[in-house]
Amino acid sequence: MYSRVSSESPRSWQPPQDILWKGSWPDKEPPPPEREGGRQRGKGGRHRSPGHPETLSIAAMDPSICALELLGVLFSAGAWICSLATTLMSTWLTLSTELLPTESYELGLWETCVVQDLGGLECRPYDSLLGLPPDIKLARILMCVTLGAGMLGLLLAIPGLHLVNSCHGRLEDLRRKRALKMAGGALCLVAGILGLIPVSYIAHLTVVRFFDESVPDVVPRWEFGDALFCGWTAGFLHLVAGTLLLTSCLCLQKENCDIPVPSPLGEAQPGRPVIRTRSEYV
């Protein structure tokens, strides 16, 4: 008839230990976001450690690193344009004689031209590829390889920029972007070295032939043209671009290594119970 009343007092009941965290009960709202011990608390009470991928993406957006990346890409684009102009220009070597002061000759990789003082220009391509001098053949091959390496390096470096939104902020995506940027910088260095070889080699042969004492002084001699200086500029810009891209990668790697490795959330320490937050029950 009457319900049996338990002899235990209501105060004798104790809540479980796994929800005793700063007196947070399921019907209470979670504490507001705050910073504790160098860690940022985000939504749902979760802690965002300094090694979190979002934190790494924020650290990677250092203005100095972004400036190095942009300068590297700009220098790479300018170097490729100079390399293309050097390859197509017909002024690798120039020659003028006292017998014909109104005319001058120009020698390029693909054609030879005759320039007149009145403004006339007449160019003639080479008749046979096999009949070319060895230095012209070598210069053709190396300049074509330089253009290919420079273009590939530029195409790899652009997606590796942190200003280009090609990833979702995850750590794996950031590593891929850094790998692309490193590959682009390495190819820029290769393009710079390959571009300087034919220009410097033809310049060396020109100097040797100019001061050759076995040739009479009456015979005209070839001299440096504008294409050689444009090629030296292209090679130097390629080297600078590759150095800037690789430097930005090294700075980013050093900055990420300085960030402490986060410990897993809820990891139990010896002798202490695991304290769970309300968000872990959801």
C-alpha positions as CSV (number, residue, x, y, z in Angstrom):
1,M,0.0,0.0,0.0
2,Y,2.7,2.4,0.9
3,S,5.8,2.6,-1.1
4,R,8.9,1.5,0.6
5,V,11.2,4.3,1.4
6,S,14.9,3.7,1.1
7,S,16.9,4.2,4.2
8,E,19.7,5.8,2.3
9,S,19.8,9.6,2.4
10,P,19.7,11.4,-1.0
11,R,23.0,13.1,-0.1
12,S,24.7,9.7,-0.1
13,W,24.5,9.4,-3.9
14,Q,27.7,10.7,-5.6
15,P,27.9,11.5,-9.3
16,P,30.4,9.4,-11.4
17,Q,34.0,10.6,-11.4
18,D,34.3,10.8,-15.2
19,I,32.0,13.8,-15.4
20,L,33.5,15.7,-12.4
21,W,35.3,18.4,-14.3
22,K,35.1,21.8,-12.8
23,G,31.5,21.0,-11.8
24,S,30.3,20.7,-15.4
25,W,26.9,18.9,-15.6
26,P,25.2,17.7,-18.8
27,D,22.6,20.4,-18.5
28,K,25.1,23.2,-18.2
29,E,26.6,25.1,-21.1
30,P,30.3,24.5,-21.9
31,P,32.8,27.1,-20.7
32,P,33.6,29.9,-23.1
33,P,36.7,29.6,-25.3
34,E,39.9,30.6,-23.5
35,R,43.6,30.0,-23.6
36,E,45.2,27.8,-21.1
37,G,48.9,26.8,-20.9
38,G,49.7,27.9,-24.5
39,R,46.8,25.9,-25.9
40,Q,43.7,27.4,-27.5
41,R,40.3,26.0,-26.7
42,G,38.0,25.8,-29.7
43,K,34.4,24.7,-30.2
44,G,32.9,22.1,-27.9
45,G,35.7,22.6,-25.3
46,R,38.4,20.9,-27.4
47,H,41.9,22.1,-27.0
48,R,43.8,23.2,-30.1
49,S,47.4,22.5,-29.5
50,P,50.2,24.4,-31.2
51,G,50.9,21.3,-33.4
52,H,47.3,21.2,-34.8
53,P,47.3,21.4,-38.6
54,E,45.2,24.6,-38.5
55,T,47.9,26.1,-36.3
56,L,50.6,24.9,-38.7
57,S,48.8,26.5,-41.6
58,I,48.6,29.8,-39.7
59,A,52.3,29.6,-38.8
60,A,53.1,28.9,-42.5
61,M,51.6,32.2,-43.4
62,D,54.5,34.2,-42.1
63,P,54.8,37.4,-44.2
64,S,58.5,36.9,-44.8
65,I,58.0,33.4,-46.1
66,C,55.2,34.7,-48.4
67,A,57.5,37.5,-49.7
68,L,60.2,35.0,-50.5
69,E,57.8,32.8,-52.4
70,L,56.4,35.6,-54.4
71,L,59.8,37.0,-55.3
72,G,61.0,33.5,-56.3
73,V,58.0,33.0,-58.6
74,L,58.4,36.5,-60.1
75,F,62.1,36.1,-60.7
76,S,61.4,32.6,-62.2
77,A,58.9,34.1,-64.6
78,G,61.2,36.9,-65.6
79,A,64.1,34.5,-66.1
80,W,62.0,32.3,-68.4
81,I,61.0,35.2,-70.5
82,C,64.6,36.3,-70.8
83,S,65.7,32.8,-71.7
84,L,63.0,32.7,-74.4
85,A,64.2,36.0,-75.8
86,T,67.8,34.8,-75.8
87,T,66.9,31.7,-77.7
88,L,65.0,33.5,-80.4
89,M,67.3,36.6,-80.8
90,S,69.6,36.7,-83.7
91,T,72.2,38.9,-82.0
92,W,74.3,36.3,-80.3
93,L,77.3,37.6,-82.2
94,T,77.8,40.8,-84.3
95,L,80.3,41.7,-87.0
96,S,81.0,44.9,-88.8
97,T,83.7,45.6,-91.4
98,E,85.5,48.7,-92.6
99,L,85.1,47.6,-96.2
100,L,81.3,47.8,-95.9
101,P,80.5,50.4,-93.2
102,T,76.9,50.5,-94.2
103,E,76.2,46.9,-93.3
104,S,76.7,44.7,-90.2
105,Y,76.1,41.0,-89.7
106,E,74.3,39.2,-86.9
107,L,74.6,35.6,-85.9
108,G,71.9,33.7,-84.0
109,L,71.0,30.1,-83.1
110,W,68.5,29.8,-85.9
111,E,69.4,32.4,-88.6
112,T,71.9,34.9,-89.7
113,C,70.9,38.5,-90.6
114,V,72.3,41.4,-92.5
115,V,71.5,44.9,-91.1
116,Q,71.8,48.0,-93.2
117,D,72.2,51.5,-92.0
118,L,69.1,52.6,-93.8
119,G,67.0,50.3,-91.7
120,G,66.8,47.2,-93.9
121,L,67.0,43.8,-92.3
122,E,67.4,40.6,-94.2
123,C,67.6,37.3,-92.4
124,R,68.3,33.8,-93.7
125,P,67.8,30.6,-91.7
126,Y,70.5,27.9,-91.7
127,D,70.3,25.5,-94.6
128,S,71.1,22.2,-92.7
129,L,71.0,21.2,-89.1
130,L,73.9,18.7,-89.5
131,G,76.1,21.4,-91.1
132,L,75.9,23.7,-88.1
133,P,79.1,24.4,-86.1
134,P,79.3,22.4,-82.9
135,D,79.0,25.4,-80.6
136,I,75.7,26.4,-82.3
137,K,74.3,22.8,-81.9
138,L,75.3,22.7,-78.3
139,A,73.7,26.1,-77.6
140,R,70.5,25.1,-79.3
141,I,70.1,21.9,-77.2
142,L,71.0,23.5,-73.9
143,M,68.7,26.5,-74.4
144,C,65.8,24.3,-75.3
145,V,66.4,22.2,-72.2
146,T,66.7,25.4,-70.2
147,L,63.3,26.6,-71.4
148,G,61.7,23.2,-70.5
149,A,63.2,23.1,-67.0
150,G,62.3,26.7,-66.3
151,M,58.7,26.3,-67.4
152,L,58.3,23.1,-65.4
153,G,59.8,24.7,-62.3
154,L,57.5,27.7,-62.6
155,L,54.4,25.4,-63.0
156,L,55.4,23.5,-59.9
157,A,56.2,26.5,-57.8
158,I,52.9,28.3,-58.4
159,P,50.7,25.6,-56.7
160,G,53.2,25.5,-53.9
161,L,52.5,29.1,-52.9
162,H,50.6,29.5,-49.6
163,L,48.7,32.3,-51.2
164,V,47.2,29.9,-53.7
165,N,44.3,28.2,-52.1
166,S,45.0,24.6,-53.3
167,C,44.7,22.8,-49.9
168,H,42.4,22.5,-47.0
169,G,44.9,23.4,-44.3
170,R,45.7,19.8,-43.4
171,L,49.3,18.9,-42.5
172,E,49.6,16.5,-45.4
173,D,48.5,19.1,-47.9
174,L,51.0,21.6,-46.5
175,R,53.8,19.0,-46.9
176,R,52.7,18.5,-50.6
177,K,52.8,22.2,-51.2
178,R,56.3,22.4,-49.7
179,A,57.5,19.5,-51.9
180,L,56.1,21.2,-55.0
181,K,57.9,24.4,-54.1
182,M,61.2,22.6,-53.4
183,A,61.0,20.8,-56.8
184,G,60.3,24.1,-58.5
185,G,63.3,25.7,-56.8
186,A,65.5,22.9,-57.8
187,L,64.4,23.0,-61.4
188,C,65.0,26.8,-61.4
189,L,68.6,26.2,-60.3
190,V,69.1,23.6,-63.0
191,A,67.7,25.9,-65.6
192,G,70.0,28.7,-64.4
193,I,73.1,26.5,-64.7
194,L,72.1,25.1,-68.1
195,G,71.3,28.5,-69.4
196,L,74.7,30.0,-68.4
197,I,76.7,27.2,-70.1
198,P,76.0,27.9,-73.8
199,V,76.2,31.7,-73.3
200,S,79.5,31.5,-71.5
201,Y,80.9,28.9,-73.9
202,I,80.2,31.0,-77.0
203,A,81.5,34.1,-75.3
204,H,84.7,32.2,-74.4
205,L,85.1,31.1,-78.0
206,T,84.5,34.6,-79.2
207,V,87.2,36.0,-77.0
208,V,89.7,33.3,-78.0
209,R,89.1,33.9,-81.7
210,F,89.2,37.7,-81.3
211,F,92.7,37.7,-79.8
212,D,94.0,35.0,-82.1
213,E,97.3,36.2,-83.4
214,S,97.4,33.7,-86.3
215,V,94.5,35.6,-87.9
216,P,95.5,38.7,-89.8
217,D,94.3,42.1,-88.5
218,V,92.5,42.8,-91.8
219,V,90.1,39.9,-91.2
220,P,87.0,41.1,-89.3
221,R,86.1,39.4,-86.0
222,W,82.9,38.6,-84.3
223,E,82.0,40.5,-81.1
224,F,79.5,40.1,-78.3
225,G,75.8,40.6,-79.2
226,D,72.8,41.6,-77.0
227,A,71.6,38.0,-76.7
228,L,74.7,37.0,-74.7
229,F,73.9,39.7,-72.1
230,C,70.3,38.7,-72.0
231,G,71.3,35.1,-71.5
232,W,73.5,36.0,-68.6
233,T,70.6,37.9,-67.0
234,A,68.3,35.0,-67.5
235,G,70.7,32.5,-65.9
236,F,71.3,34.9,-62.9
237,L,67.6,35.4,-62.4
238,H,67.0,31.6,-62.5
239,L,69.6,31.1,-59.8
240,V,68.1,33.8,-57.6
241,A,64.6,32.4,-58.1
242,G,65.7,28.9,-57.1
243,T,67.6,30.1,-54.1
244,L,64.6,32.1,-52.9
245,L,62.2,29.2,-53.3
246,L,64.5,26.8,-51.5
247,T,65.1,29.3,-48.7
248,S,61.4,29.7,-48.1
249,C,61.1,25.9,-47.8
250,L,63.9,25.7,-45.3
251,C,62.5,28.6,-43.2
252,L,59.1,26.9,-43.2
253,Q,60.6,23.6,-42.2
254,K,62.5,25.2,-39.3
255,E,59.5,27.1,-38.1
256,N,57.4,23.9,-38.1
257,C,60.1,22.0,-36.2
258,D,60.1,24.6,-33.5
259,I,56.4,23.9,-32.7
260,P,56.1,21.3,-29.9
261,V,54.5,18.0,-30.8
262,P,51.0,17.8,-29.3
263,S,50.0,15.0,-26.9
264,P,46.8,13.1,-27.8
265,L,43.6,14.4,-26.2
266,G,42.5,12.5,-23.2
267,E,45.8,10.7,-22.7
268,A,46.0,9.3,-19.2
269,Q,49.0,10.2,-17.0
270,P,50.3,7.7,-14.5
271,G,48.6,7.9,-11.1
272,R,45.9,10.3,-12.3
273,P,42.4,9.4,-13.6
274,V,41.2,10.4,-17.0
275,I,39.2,13.6,-17.0
276,R,36.8,13.7,-19.9
277,T,35.1,16.8,-21.2
278,R,31.4,17.1,-22.1
279,S,32.2,17.3,-25.8
280,E,33.7,13.8,-25.7
281,Y,30.4,12.3,-24.7
282,V,28.6,13.8,-27.7
